[in-house]
Amino acid sequence: MIWVKDTVRKHYHSSHTENLYVIEGEARFYLGDRVYRISAGDYFQIPKKSVHSVKVISDKPLKVLSVQSPKFDGSDRVFVD
């Protein structure tokens, strides 16, 4: 489970795929050159090496279920800004 209070900086994962399911809150989700408005019930798959970021636009944090494969240990996160 991930709680985003404001922003997740632009980054990518060099060796794993991330699957996100939004449980509550609203945000702008940036994936490559595309921008999505996300809210409860939305699902995204983020392929490895895909640049992405998040900006919360609701008055409460964004709550997402994140499933990552292979297991995420933080070592493959590369910030790009």
Secondary structure, 3 states (H helix, E strand, C coil): CEEECCEEEEEEECCCEEEEEEEECEEEEEECCEEEEEECCCEEEECCCCCEEEEECCCCCEEEEEEEECCCCCCCEEECC
